[in-house]
Amino acid sequence: MDHDAMDLAEARYELVISVDARRSGEYDDVDKQRMRERIYRVLEAAFTHAKVARDAVHMEDRGDGVLLSVAGRIAVTRLLGLWMVEVHENLRDENRGLSVPLGLRVGMHVGPVRHDGRGISGRAVDLACRLADSPLARRLLDAERADLVLVTSQSLYEDVVSSGGKFIEPAHYSSARLELKEGGVTAWFHLPGRPAPEIPTAAPAAPDADRADDVDDVDDVDDVDDVDDVDDARDARDVSDARGADDAGGVDDAPDVDDARRVDGEDRADAPRAHYTVHGDMSQHSDNVYQQPVHIGRITGDAGRRKG
């Protein structure tokens, strides 16, 4: 049997590690080469200090990062614990004196991995890369002004991180829901050497979404203006009606009572009995019997000082 062919067909259960550099596109050609050298020094020195044999590690260059898989014979706790501590310390050493510190995003997941002559593949590889490249990982690295952020899958956290171990602090991880191309997943974020990071409540909207929101906002403003225009028209109409009532010349200008009670030549029982437009005081009296002298109205001017 061709063992090489069997190896290509079978998947190995391995730890996949995706390492990306922060804002690699901002480096010029000379600085990018130096950046790549720093990344390899950081990672390889960490493997040496964590006593991870080189033949247990597969490494692929990604230009602005490195894709790795570690054989199943190496304990995952060693990579999550001691190796991550060494990566963090080596990175801090590399960044001393640099005006633009190197920042790294690391994604980790354990799953089936297939090897061929060109590298590794599989869903486990895709997920590790997606975690390292997630917008939230980028935001945390910048917002916290950190050198390093680690993002693990939900299964890796539940199976390994949650149990703790040497240099592994489950309480220093925070979870968040991510929307990836393959669908929604839960991921766990850790900033080495720091407490659990505070996860933003909302991720930033995509540029297209921002533009769509702006258009919607403009429509909303137009709607508000339309409502205001209607209200203004109603207010103007009300004021006009009120002014018309104030400008009435007196009782003679009021509609005839009989006219008010007749519609199309017929009497209306429910029509108003009378209509008055009054400027000043008004009293209306009907069917009253007065037993004593009665004065109706106000006394003004000198009339108030006269005596009968």
Backbone as CSV, one residue per row, in Angstrom:
resi,resn,N_x,N_y,N_z,CA_x,CA_y,CA_z,C_x,C_y,C_z
1,MET,0.846,-1.205,0.000,0.000,0.000,0.000,0.875,1.245,0.000
2,ASP,0.459,2.240,-0.744,1.203,3.501,-0.809,0.854,4.329,0.419
3,HIS,1.777,4.383,1.366,1.509,5.105,2.615,1.383,6.610,2.381
4,ASP,2.124,7.132,1.381,2.008,8.560,1.092,0.610,8.883,0.594
5,ALA,0.069,8.015,-0.277,-1.286,8.233,-0.774,-2.292,8.149,0.366
6,MET,-2.062,7.242,1.303,-2.956,7.123,2.444,-2.908,8.382,3.296
7,ASP,-1.710,8.954,3.453,-1.562,10.166,4.259,-2.319,11.339,3.633
8,LEU,-2.307,11.390,2.271,-3.007,12.471,1.594,-4.513,12.347,1.765
9,ALA,-5.005,11.126,1.826,-6.446,10.911,1.930,-6.941,11.066,3.354
10,GLU,-6.093,10.808,4.318,-6.493,10.852,5.721,-6.135,12.193,6.355
11,ALA,-6.965,12.596,7.270,-6.720,13.848,7.984,-6.087,13.557,9.337
12,ARG,-5.225,14.436,9.752,-4.579,14.333,11.057,-5.211,15.359,11.989
13,TYR,-5.462,14.927,13.180,-6.071,15.827,14.169,-4.953,16.650,14.786
14,GLU,-4.887,17.943,14.428,-3.769,18.794,14.839,-4.265,20.162,15.311
15,LEU,-3.382,20.845,16.016,-3.632,22.231,16.405,-3.190,23.132,15.253
16,VAL,-4.104,23.970,14.780,-3.795,24.910,13.699,-3.624,26.299,14.302
17,ILE,-2.557,26.983,13.899,-2.254,28.328,14.414,-2.069,29.261,13.223
18,SER,-2.854,30.310,13.188,-2.715,31.329,12.148,-2.186,32.608,12.788
19,VAL,-1.097,33.142,12.246,-0.463,34.340,12.789,-0.462,35.427,11.708
20,ASP,-1.055,36.567,12.031,-1.108,37.704,11.095,-0.500,38.940,11.739
21,ALA,0.157,39.752,10.910,0.740,41.005,11.393,-0.266,42.133,11.266
22,ARG,-0.249,43.031,12.215,-1.135,44.192,12.201,-0.702,45.192,11.133
23,ARG,-1.679,45.645,10.332,-1.477,46.676,9.315,-0.227,46.428,8.463
24,SER,-0.101,45.217,7.970,1.085,44.882,7.171,1.155,45.703,5.890
25,GLY,-0.003,46.156,5.386,-0.005,46.943,4.160,0.625,48.308,4.294
26,GLU,0.838,48.763,5.521,1.429,50.076,5.730,2.959,50.048,5.719
27,TYR,3.548,48.847,5.668,5.008,48.737,5.613,5.486,48.901,4.173
28,ASP,6.604,49.595,3.980,7.204,49.626,2.648,7.997,48.334,2.448
29,ASP,8.598,48.180,1.292,9.249,46.910,0.956,10.378,46.565,1.925
30,VAL,11.175,47.557,2.305,12.301,47.296,3.209,11.797,46.937,4.595
31,ASP,10.849,47.715,5.106,10.328,47.455,6.447,9.537,46.150,6.510
32,LYS,8.877,45.797,5.411,8.112,44.542,5.410,9.047,43.348,5.550
33,GLN,10.199,43.399,4.904,11.162,42.304,5.048,11.633,42.191,6.497
34,ARG,11.887,43.328,7.128,12.300,43.304,8.535,11.175,42.791,9.426
35,MET,9.942,43.174,9.096,8.794,42.700,9.862,8.713,41.176,9.806
36,ARG,8.884,40.608,8.610,8.826,39.160,8.456,9.931,38.476,9.249
37,GLU,11.096,39.058,9.265,12.198,38.484,10.044,11.868,38.470,11.533
38,ARG,11.246,39.545,11.997,10.870,39.610,13.415,9.836,38.531,13.762
39,ILE,8.848,38.346,12.882,7.818,37.343,13.156,8.444,35.961,13.311
40,TYR,9.348,35.596,12.405,9.961,34.272,12.478,10.856,34.140,13.705
41,ARG,11.554,35.188,14.072,12.379,35.120,15.284,11.508,34.891,16.512
42,VAL,10.394,35.617,16.575,9.479,35.491,17.716,8.928,34.070,17.823
43,LEU,8.447,33.529,16.726,7.802,32.215,16.759,8.807,31.086,16.994
44,GLU,9.908,31.117,16.280,10.869,30.025,16.398,11.535,30.000,17.766
45,ALA,11.827,31.170,18.312,12.403,31.210,19.660,11.397,30.668,20.682
46,ALA,10.116,30.935,20.481,9.094,30.438,21.392,9.005,28.916,21.327
47,PHE,9.101,28.322,20.139,9.085,26.859,20.023,10.288,26.253,20.741
48,THR,11.421,26.917,20.614,12.632,26.405,21.265,12.479,26.413,22.776
49,HIS,12.025,27.536,23.358,11.884,27.635,24.803,10.754,26.763,25.344
50,ALA,9.731,26.512,24.520,8.636,25.645,24.957,8.957,24.174,24.713
51,LYS,10.147,23.899,24.154,10.617,22.537,23.900,9.663,21.764,22.995
52,VAL,9.290,22.442,21.921,8.475,21.807,20.880,9.413,21.472,19.726
53,ALA,9.537,20.186,19.417,10.466,19.743,18.380,10.087,20.350,17.033
54,ARG,11.094,20.706,16.252,10.843,21.329,14.964,10.114,20.394,14.010
55,ASP,10.367,19.084,14.089,9.711,18.173,13.169,8.243,17.950,13.513
56,ALA,7.795,18.501,14.640,6.389,18.405,15.024,5.591,19.595,14.519
57,VAL,6.282,20.551,13.900,5.628,21.788,13.470,5.716,21.945,11.953
58,HIS,4.566,22.189,11.337,4.514,22.531,9.917,4.325,24.038,9.804
59,MET,5.146,24.699,8.975,5.076,26.145,8.838,4.930,26.525,7.371
60,GLU,4.002,27.433,7.099,3.818,27.978,5.761,3.908,29.496,5.829
61,ASP,4.667,30.062,4.898,4.776,31.522,4.848,3.541,32.110,4.168
62,ARG,3.018,33.179,4.746,1.842,33.855,4.192,2.111,35.316,3.855
63,GLY,3.367,35.675,3.686,3.711,37.046,3.317,3.718,37.979,4.511
64,ASP,2.533,38.212,5.073,2.442,39.080,6.246,2.137,38.272,7.501
65,GLY,2.397,36.973,7.438,2.146,36.112,8.587,2.617,34.700,8.317
66,VAL,2.210,33.803,9.219,2.636,32.408,9.131,1.457,31.518,9.483
67,LEU,1.293,30.423,8.755,0.296,29.410,9.061,1.017,28.173,9.569
68,LEU,0.596,27.676,10.724,1.271,26.544,11.351,0.276,25.460,11.733
69,SER,0.761,24.233,11.779,0.019,23.140,12.398,1.000,22.342,13.245
70,VAL,0.524,21.905,14.396,1.389,21.194,15.346,0.851,19.786,15.516
71,ALA,1.722,18.816,15.412,1.341,17.407,15.477,0.615,17.093,16.779
72,GLY,-0.273,16.113,16.702,-1.093,15.766,17.856,-0.310,15.225,19.039
73,ARG,0.941,14.799,18.822,1.729,14.266,19.942,2.189,15.363,20.905
74,ILE,2.063,16.608,20.490,2.440,17.729,21.359,1.179,18.197,22.094
75,ALA,1.276,18.303,23.410,0.117,18.710,24.214,-0.321,20.125,23.830
76,VAL,-1.618,20.264,23.609,-2.150,21.572,23.241,-1.955,22.577,24.373
77,THR,-1.996,22.103,25.608,-1.809,23.001,26.747,-0.435,23.677,26.703
78,ARG,0.563,23.005,26.143,1.888,23.613,26.067,1.884,24.783,25.092
79,LEU,1.112,24.660,24.011,1.042,25.758,23.039,0.207,26.915,23.580
80,LEU,-0.898,26.600,24.231,-1.757,27.639,24.793,-1.116,28.315,25.997
81,GLY,-0.270,27.584,26.719,0.344,28.116,27.930,1.731,28.667,27.708
82,LEU,2.728,27.811,27.836,4.117,28.248,27.788,4.483,28.881,26.448
83,TRP,4.049,28.270,25.348,4.419,28.823,24.037,3.873,30.232,23.857
84,MET,2.610,30.469,24.243,2.037,31.809,24.102,2.762,32.812,24.988
85,VAL,3.179,32.403,26.185,3.946,33.291,27.063,5.256,33.685,26.387
86,GLU,5.919,32.727,25.771,7.192,32.998,25.107,6.996,33.901,23.883
87,VAL,5.939,33.652,23.133,5.661,34.511,21.985,5.466,35.954,22.440
88,HIS,4.705,36.139,23.507,4.443,37.485,24.014,5.726,38.169,24.481
89,GLU,6.547,37.462,25.230,7.791,38.053,25.735,8.768,38.356,24.594
90,ASN,8.865,37.443,23.643,9.760,37.686,22.501,9.286,38.878,21.675
91,LEU,7.987,39.007,21.537,7.432,40.125,20.779,7.716,41.452,21.473
92,ARG,7.593,41.463,22.783,7.902,42.689,23.536,9.375,43.064,23.373
93,ASP,10.252,42.071,23.356,11.676,42.357,23.156,11.925,42.942,21.768
94,GLU,11.263,42.393,20.755,11.448,42.879,19.392,10.940,44.315,19.243
95,ASN,9.906,44.661,20.004,9.273,45.976,19.851,9.983,47.087,20.611
96,ARG,10.898,46.750,21.466,11.611,47.784,22.213,12.406,48.666,21.256
97,GLY,12.147,49.956,21.339,12.860,50.919,20.507,12.244,51.145,19.139
98,LEU,11.197,50.396,18.802,10.562,50.597,17.498,9.525,51.704,17.583
99,SER,9.536,52.606,16.604,8.536,53.677,16.592,7.155,53.127,16.250
100,VAL,7.126,52.071,15.441,5.869,51.399,15.099,5.982,49.950,15.557
101,PRO,5.436,49.620,16.743,5.564,48.256,17.273,4.863,47.237,16.382
102,LEU,5.412,46.057,16.333,4.813,44.950,15.601,3.674,44.362,16.441
103,GLY,2.503,44.243,15.844,1.369,43.638,16.527,0.973,42.351,15.829
104,LEU,0.631,41.333,16.607,0.276,40.037,16.036,-1.116,39.599,16.486
105,ARG,-1.858,39.023,15.550,-3.140,38.393,15.836,-2.968,36.894,15.621
106,VAL,-3.328,36.102,16.626,-3.131,34.652,16.571,-4.482,33.963,16.710
107,GLY,-4.813,33.121,15.736,-6.027,32.322,15.801,-5.676,30.863,16.002
108,MET,-6.437,30.159,16.862,-6.155,28.753,17.161,-7.424,27.914,17.113
109,HIS,-7.269,26.713,16.532,-8.368,25.753,16.522,-7.786,24.358,16.340
110,VAL,-8.408,23.353,16.939,-7.986,21.963,16.780,-9.003,21.239,15.922
111,GLY,-8.507,20.507,14.918,-9.412,19.768,14.047,-8.660,18.977,13.008
112,PRO,-9.400,18.308,12.129,-8.763,17.497,11.081,-8.009,18.373,10.084
113,VAL,-6.789,17.999,9.785,-5.945,18.744,8.851,-5.380,17.775,7.816
114,ARG,-5.447,18.151,6.558,-4.877,17.346,5.483,-3.606,17.998,4.949
115,HIS,-2.565,17.178,4.774,-1.277,17.662,4.281,-1.069,17.178,2.851
116,ASP,-0.509,18.042,2.032,-0.073,17.631,0.702,1.243,18.333,0.388
117,GLY,1.698,18.202,-0.830,2.991,18.774,-1.188,3.021,20.280,-1.172
118,ARG,1.848,20.929,-1.113,1.799,22.391,-1.134,1.442,23.004,0.219
119,GLY,1.089,22.172,1.168,0.761,22.719,2.484,-0.381,21.966,3.139
120,ILE,-1.192,22.697,3.912,-2.276,22.085,4.667,-3.608,22.702,4.253
121,SER,-4.680,21.932,4.495,-6.016,22.416,4.163,-7.031,21.728,5.063
122,GLY,-8.261,22.272,5.021,-9.334,21.712,5.832,-10.113,22.807,6.529
123,ARG,-11.268,22.451,7.033,-12.102,23.436,7.717,-11.428,23.970,8.976
124,ALA,-10.651,23.134,9.630,-9.939,23.594,10.828,-8.961,24.708,10.479
125,VAL,-8.324,24.576,9.299,-7.392,25.606,8.837,-8.152,26.895,8.523
126,ASP,-9.272,26.738,7.825,-10.072,27.919,7.474,-10.522,28.668,8.722
127,LEU,-10.998,27.946,9.734,-11.515,28.599,10.940,-10.410,29.331,11.688
128,ALA,-9.242,28.712,11.835,-8.137,29.377,12.531,-7.765,30.680,11.827
129,CYS,-7.756,30.654,10.502,-7.425,31.871,9.750,-8.504,32.929,9.906
130,ARG,-9.768,32.518,9.878,-10.871,33.457,10.039,-10.819,34.120,11.417
131,LEU,-10.501,33.361,12.448,-10.449,33.923,13.800,-9.360,34.987,13.911
132,ALA,-8.188,34.687,13.369,-7.078,35.654,13.450,-7.371,36.910,12.652
133,ASP,-8.122,36.761,11.571,-8.382,37.892,10.674,-9.701,38.593,10.978
134,SER,-10.380,38.212,12.040,-11.692,38.781,12.346,-11.591,40.271,12.685
135,PRO,-12.594,41.062,12.297,-12.582,42.496,12.612,-12.466,42.771,14.107
136,LEU,-13.064,41.918,14.934,-13.007,42.143,16.378,-11.590,41.960,16.904
137,ALA,-10.862,41.001,16.371,-9.465,40.816,16.778,-8.645,42.059,16.424
138,ARG,-8.896,42.609,15.261,-8.197,43.826,14.851,-8.539,44.991,15.775
139,ARG,-9.821,45.122,16.099,-10.264,46.234,16.942,-9.658,46.140,18.337
140,LEU,-9.655,44.944,18.903,-9.100,44.780,20.250,-7.614,45.105,20.282
141,LEU,-6.901,44.673,19.273,-5.461,44.928,19.240,-5.183,46.427,19.238
142,ASP,-5.992,47.191,18.508,-5.809,48.634,18.444,-6.365,49.337,19.680
143,ALA,-7.584,48.956,20.069,-8.240,49.643,21.191,-7.469,49.461,22.486
144,GLU,-6.894,48.291,22.691,-6.162,48.014,23.925,-4.683,48.365,23.820
145,ARG,-4.264,48.816,22.644,-2.844,49.139,22.406,-1.957,47.976,22.833
146,ALA,-2.350,46.794,22.411,-1.642,45.573,22.795,-0.686,45.134,21.698
147,ASP,0.259,44.263,22.079,1.183,43.682,21.102,0.612,42.408,20.492
148,LEU,-0.275,41.750,21.231,-0.694,40.412,20.832,-2.125,40.147,21.285
149,VAL,-2.913,39.525,20.404,-4.240,39.063,20.770,-4.377,37.616,20.304
150,LEU,-4.897,36.771,21.173,-5.135,35.364,20.863,-6.634,35.136,20.756
151,VAL,-7.062,34.447,19.683,-8.469,34.117,19.488,-8.576,32.604,19.331
152,THR,-9.348,31.961,20.200,-9.525,30.516,20.107,-10.965,30.190,19.728
153,SER,-11.154,29.018,19.160,-12.490,28.555,18.830,-13.231,28.152,20.100
154,GLN,-14.545,28.014,19.982,-15.365,27.599,21.113,-14.960,26.210,21.597
155,SER,-14.762,25.282,20.676,-14.407,23.913,21.077,-13.049,23.867,21.755
156,LEU,-12.095,24.643,21.284,-10.771,24.660,21.914,-10.858,25.237,23.321
157,TYR,-11.676,26.277,23.489,-11.840,26.843,24.826,-12.495,25.833,25.762
158,GLU,-13.566,25.192,25.305,-14.282,24.248,26.175,-13.439,23.020,26.510
159,ASP,-12.703,22.512,25.526,-11.958,21.266,25.731,-10.645,21.465,26.466
160,VAL,-10.011,22.615,26.306,-8.674,22.801,26.870,-8.597,24.013,27.805
161,VAL,-8.932,25.188,27.293,-8.724,26.421,28.064,-9.534,26.410,29.350
162,SER,-10.789,25.987,29.290,-11.667,26.071,30.456,-11.152,25.245,31.635
163,SER,-10.334,24.228,31.368,-9.784,23.401,32.451,-8.548,24.030,33.078
164,GLY,-8.028,25.073,32.484,-6.855,25.741,33.026,-5.588,24.939,32.791
165,GLY,-4.537,25.305,33.481,-3.243,24.643,33.338,-2.134,25.656,33.526
166,LYS,-0.925,25.222,33.329,0.217,26.110,33.513,0.190,27.241,32.495
167,PHE,0.151,28.473,32.995,0.092,29.689,32.178,-1.226,29.827,31.414
168,ILE,-2.238,29.081,31.786,-3.546,29.184,31.137,-4.557,29.671,32.158
169,GLU,-5.129,30.833,31.925,-6.087,31.449,32.836,-7.442,31.614,32.141
170,PRO,-8.365,30.688,32.347,-9.672,30.790,31.670,-10.398,32.105,31.957
171,ALA,-10.214,32.648,33.165,-10.908,33.884,33.536,-10.400,35.091,32.761
172,HIS,-9.275,34.945,32.065,-8.708,36.050,31.297,-9.156,36.029,29.829
173,TYR,-10.167,35.212,29.536,-10.727,35.131,28.186,-12.132,35.714,28.192
174,SER,-12.492,36.346,27.094,-13.851,36.870,26.908,-14.417,36.319,25.600
175,SER,-15.680,35.971,25.618,-16.304,35.395,24.431,-17.058,36.453,23.640
176,ALA,-17.228,36.178,22.354,-17.995,37.061,21.473,-18.500,36.234,20.297
177,ARG,-19.605,36.688,19.749,-20.180,36.020,18.584,-19.646,36.678,17.322
178,LEU,-19.133,35.863,16.396,-18.586,36.371,15.142,-19.409,35.849,13.972
179,GLU,-19.608,36.698,12.980,-20.277,36.285,11.753,-19.210,36.094,10.681
180,LEU,-18.935,34.832,10.348,-17.932,34.500,9.361,-18.597,34.070,8.054
181,LYS,-17.801,33.848,7.027,-18.344,33.425,5.742,-19.096,32.111,5.869
182,GLU,-18.603,31.247,6.759,-19.241,29.946,6.925,-20.448,30.003,7.840
183,GLY,-20.682,31.137,8.481,-21.792,31.281,9.409,-21.333,31.842,10.748
184,GLY,-22.250,31.925,11.690,-21.922,32.473,13.002,-21.194,31.470,13.880
185,VAL,-20.187,31.952,14.610,-19.430,31.106,15.548,-19.164,31.903,16.820
186,THR,-18.906,31.183,17.894,-18.481,31.806,19.147,-16.968,31.682,19.259
187,ALA,-16.304,32.761,19.589,-14.849,32.770,19.729,-14.487,33.356,21.088
188,TRP,-13.272,33.040,21.548,-12.785,33.517,22.844,-11.509,34.329,22.635
189,PHE,-11.487,35.513,23.250,-10.406,36.472,23.041,-9.571,36.630,24.314
190,HIS,-8.254,36.700,24.112,-7.322,36.798,25.232,-6.177,37.728,24.864
191,LEU,-5.861,38.630,25.775,-4.694,39.506,25.628,-3.661,39.053,26.657
192,PRO,-2.605,38.359,26.236,-1.616,37.834,27.186,-1.095,38.911,28.131
193,GLY,-1.051,38.551,29.416,-0.555,39.472,30.427,-1.584,40.460,30.925
194,ARG,-2.851,40.329,30.500,-3.892,41.282,30.884,-5.152,40.549,31.335
195,PRO,-6.022,41.259,32.039,-7.312,40.654,32.403,-8.162,40.408,31.154
196,ALA,-9.311,39.788,31.355,-10.207,39.513,30.232,-10.582,40.815,29.542
197,PRO,-10.456,40.873,28.237,-10.764,42.116,27.527,-12.253,42.406,27.531
198,GLU,-12.578,43.683,27.471,-13.977,44.098,27.363,-14.369,44.073,25.893
199,ILE,-15.380,43.281,25.586,-15.804,43.110,24.200,-16.778,44.216,23.827
200,PRO,-16.542,44.935,22.729,-17.497,45.956,22.291,-18.857,45.325,22.024
201,THR,-19.916,46.065,22.293,-21.261,45.530,22.142,-21.663,45.400,20.689
202,ALA,-21.026,46.209,19.823,-21.398,46.147,18.410,-20.169,46.296,17.559
203,ALA,-20.174,45.502,16.508,-19.071,45.588,15.577,-19.291,46.723,14.610
204,PRO,-18.208,47.304,14.065,-18.385,48.398,13.122,-19.082,47.935,11.865
205,ALA,-19.936,48.806,11.292,-20.650,48.459,10.074,-19.708,48.521,8.882
206,ALA,-20.002,47.716,7.872,-19.217,47.730,6.642,-19.440,49.052,5.923
207,PRO,-18.473,49.476,5.071,-18.621,50.764,4.373,-19.919,50.863,3.598
208,ASP,-20.321,49.774,2.903,-21.570,49.828,2.150,-22.746,50.043,3.070
209,ALA,-22.706,49.368,4.237,-23.802,49.529,5.193,-23.857,50.957,5.707
210,ASP,-22.655,51.560,5.900,-22.630,52.942,6.369,-23.306,53.860,5.359
211,ARG,-23.021,53.627,4.078,-23.632,54.469,3.058,-25.135,54.256,3.011
212,ALA,-25.550,53.002,3.152,-26.988,52.726,3.154,-27.664,53.407,4.322
213,ASP,-26.992,53.363,5.492,-27.552,54.031,6.667,-27.686,55.519,6.418
214,ASP,-26.677,56.111,5.731,-26.744,57.543,5.457,-27.942,57.869,4.577
215,VAL,-28.187,57.026,3.551,-29.331,57.260,2.677,-30.623,57.157,3.460
216,ASP,-30.713,56.133,4.324,-31.914,55.986,5.134,-32.122,57.199,6.020
217,ASP,-31.005,57.707,6.586,-31.125,58.876,7.453,-31.663,60.071,6.691
218,VAL,-31.196,60.235,5.426,-31.687,61.352,4.620,-33.177,61.206,4.378
219,ASP,-33.613,59.971,4.075,-35.042,59.752,3.873,-35.822,60.084,5.123
220,ASP,-35.259,59.676,6.292,-35.946,59.973,7.543,-36.094,61.469,7.740
221,VAL,-35.033,62.237,7.393,-35.104,63.692,7.538,-36.179,64.260,6.643
222,ASP,-36.252,63.738,5.389,-37.288,64.212,4.487,-38.673,63.934,5.048
223,ASP,-38.837,62.734,5.659,-40.131,62.396,6.231,-40.503,63.361,7.334
224,VAL,-39.503,63.694,8.161,-39.767,64.632,9.251,-40.173,65.987,8.699
225,ASP,-39.451,66.430,7.632,-39.790,67.723,7.034,-41.209,67.708,6.498
226,ASP,-41.601,66.578,5.878,-42.955,66.496,5.345,-43.979,66.649,6.453
227,VAL,-43.738,65.980,7.571,-44.661,66.084,8.694,-44.711,67.503,9.216
228,ASP,-43.518,68.125,9.298,-43.484,69.507,9.768,-44.255,70.423,8.828
229,ASP,-44.102,70.172,7.497,-44.826,71.014,6.546,-46.325,70.892,6.737
230,VAL,-46.799,69.669,6.961,-48.237,69.472,7.186,-48.686,70.191,8.436
231,ASP,-47.874,70.027,9.508,-48.228,70.699,10.763,-48.240,72.205,10.593
232,ASP,-47.211,72.727,9.857,-47.162,74.173,9.650,-48.394,74.646,8.885
233,ALA,-48.807,73.871,7.881,-49.980,74.261,7.103,-51.223,74.284,7.979
234,ARG,-51.324,73.254,8.835,-52.481,73.227,9.729,-52.469,74.403,10.688
235,ASP,-51.263,74.689,11.244,-51.167,75.823,12.162,-51.549,77.122,11.463
236,ALA,-51.057,77.286,10.218,-51.364,78.517,9.483,-52.861,78.630,9.233
237,ARG,-53.482,77.479,8.897,-54.915,77.496,8.645,-55.686,77.849,9.910
238,ASP,-55.231,77.279,11.063,-55.892,77.589,12.331,-55.763,79.063,12.670
239,VAL,-54.550,79.615,12.448,-54.344,81.039,12.739,-55.218,81.889,11.842
240,SER,-55.298,81.500,10.562,-56.135,82.250,9.635,-57.591,82.228,10.065
241,ASP,-58.062,81.060,10.488,-59.443,80.978,10.957,-59.655,81.860,12.170
242,ALA,-58.662,81.832,13.095,-58.801,82.631,14.314,-58.813,84.121,13.981
243,ARG,-57.924,84.505,13.018,-57.894,85.924,12.645,-59.204,86.330,11.978
244,GLY,-59.768,85.430,11.193,-61.030,85.734,10.549,-62.126,85.994,11.563
245,ALA,-62.110,85.215,12.652,-63.110,85.425,13.703,-62.872,86.752,14.401
246,ASP,-61.586,87.100,14.627,-61.288,88.358,15.320,-61.649,89.557,14.460
247,ASP,-61.530,89.404,13.120,-61.787,90.531,12.229,-63.276,90.740,11.936
248,ALA,-64.124,89.899,12.501,-65.565,90.041,12.234,-66.046,91.404,12.695
249,GLY,-66.881,92.017,11.901,-67.290,93.389,12.211,-68.323,93.491,13.299
250,GLY,-69.024,92.480,13.648,-70.027,92.558,14.702,-71.140,91.589,14.435
251,VAL,-72.277,91.828,15.104,-73.390,90.901,14.990,-73.942,90.895,13.578
252,ASP,-73.885,92.035,12.894,-74.442,92.110,11.545,-73.706,91.176,10.587
253,ASP,-72.409,90.910,10.867,-71.623,90.053,9.978,-71.904,88.586,10.215
254,ALA,-72.595,88.243,11.322,-72.844,86.846,11.650,-73.903,86.298,10.717
255,PRO,-73.851,85.009,10.404,-74.873,84.427,9.547,-76.222,84.471,10.208
256,ASP,-77.266,84.581,9.390,-78.623,84.633,9.891,-78.962,83.349,10.608
257,VAL,-79.683,83.476,11.735,-80.037,82.305,12.540,-80.878,81.356,11.726
258,ASP,-81.826,81.901,10.979,-82.675,81.035,10.180,-81.871,80.312,9.115
259,ASP,-80.887,81.028,8.511,-80.042,80.384,7.514,-79.238,79.248,8.120
260,ALA,-78.778,79.464,9.359,-77.992,78.435,10.024,-78.814,77.199,10.304
261,ARG,-80.176,77.417,10.466,-81.019,76.280,10.803,-81.607,75.611,9.583
262,ARG,-81.316,76.146,8.394,-81.905,75.580,7.194,-80.784,75.064,6.277
263,VAL,-80.961,73.862,5.772,-80.038,73.263,4.828,-80.838,72.797,3.638
264,ASP,-80.461,73.299,2.453,-81.202,72.953,1.227,-82.691,73.257,1.360
265,GLY,-82.992,74.351,2.058,-84.376,74.783,2.160,-85.184,74.060,3.205
266,GLU,-84.613,73.161,3.958,-85.346,72.419,4.979,-84.825,72.770,6.351
267,ASP,-85.734,72.758,7.341,-85.342,73.024,8.723,-84.572,71.847,9.283
268,ARG,-83.536,72.175,10.067,-82.771,71.146,10.773,-83.032,71.261,12.245
269,ALA,-83.517,70.182,12.862,-83.822,70.208,14.288,-82.559,70.297,15.129
270,ASP,-81.452,69.744,14.573,-80.226,69.737,15.373,-79.335,70.928,15.081
271,ALA,-79.799,71.876,14.303,-78.975,73.046,13.993,-78.885,73.939,15.210
272,PRO,-77.844,74.762,15.323,-77.710,75.639,16.488,-78.841,76.672,16.532
273,ARG,-79.260,76.986,17.754,-80.372,77.913,17.935,-79.954,79.336,17.581
274,ALA,-78.713,79.704,17.837,-78.280,81.068,17.565,-76.782,81.090,17.348
275,HIS,-76.294,82.155,16.698,-74.853,82.322,16.483,-74.510,83.784,16.768
276,TYR,-73.551,84.017,17.616,-73.173,85.381,18.006,-71.683,85.565,17.804
277,THR,-71.337,86.758,17.348,-69.942,87.193,17.369,-69.893,88.438,18.222
278,VAL,-69.180,88.397,19.352,-69.256,89.442,20.374,-67.881,90.012,20.629
279,HIS,-67.825,91.332,20.707,-66.619,92.039,21.136,-66.957,92.731,22.451
280,GLY,-66.383,92.314,23.532,-66.709,92.903,24.837,-67.563,91.947,25.660
281,ASP,-68.363,92.544,26.569,-69.181,91.724,27.463,-70.488,91.337,26.790
282,MET,-71.000,90.210,27.224,-72.287,89.767,26.667,-73.081,89.071,27.755
283,SER,-74.362,89.366,27.813,-75.289,88.654,28.693,-76.517,88.302,27.881
284,GLN,-76.992,87.114,28.099,-78.193,86.666,27.407,-79.207,86.230,28.461
285,HIS,-80.384,86.800,28.425,-81.425,86.497,29.415,-82.724,86.191,28.682
286,SER,-83.408,85.185,29.132,-84.710,84.859,28.520,-85.598,84.189,29.558
287,ASP,-86.921,84.535,29.479,-87.934,83.923,30.356,-87.602,84.129,31.829
288,ASN,-87.046,85.324,32.178,-86.741,85.621,33.585,-87.769,86.601,34.152
289,VAL,-88.076,86.445,35.439,-88.968,87.367,36.168,-88.156,87.988,37.274
290,TYR,-88.029,89.345,37.251,-87.243,90.051,38.253,-88.186,90.711,39.260
291,GLN,-88.011,90.465,40.561,-88.862,91.020,41.618,-88.316,92.339,42.140
292,GLN,-87.085,92.670,41.903,-86.444,93.897,42.378,-85.765,94.572,41.191
293,PRO,-85.396,95.862,41.403,-84.658,96.530,40.329,-83.382,95.750,39.992
294,VAL,-83.133,95.601,38.743,-81.993,94.802,38.298,-81.117,95.639,37.359
295,HIS,-79.786,95.569,37.575,-78.837,96.226,36.674,-78.073,95.140,35.926
296,ILE,-78.039,95.222,34.639,-77.327,94.244,33.805,-76.200,94.960,33.090
297,GLY,-74.979,94.411,33.198,-73.825,95.014,32.538,-72.875,95.637,33.530
298,ARG,-71.779,96.197,33.020,-70.762,96.822,33.872,-71.019,98.304,34.003
299,ILE,-70.591,98.869,35.127,-70.634,100.321,35.346,-69.240,100.846,35.080
300,THR,-69.084,101.771,34.164,-67.766,102.298,33.806,-67.744,103.800,33.941
301,GLY,-66.570,104.366,33.986,-66.404,105.838,34.018,-67.007,106.444,35.274
302,ASP,-67.613,107.623,35.125,-68.172,108.344,36.257,-69.502,107.741,36.711
303,ALA,-70.053,106.869,35.910,-71.355,106.327,36.273,-71.320,105.599,37.590
304,GLY,-70.147,105.070,37.920,-70.022,104.292,39.169,-70.099,105.183,40.384
305,ARG,-69.881,106.522,40.218,-69.902,107.402,41.387,-71.272,108.085,41.546
306,ARG,-72.165,107.905,40.571,-73.481,108.539,40.716,-74.336,107.788,41.693
307,LYS,-75.164,108.518,42.371,-76.110,107.920,43.324,-77.512,108.291,42.874
308,GLY,-78.441,107.339,43.041,-79.785,107.546,42.589,-80.536,108.570,43.355
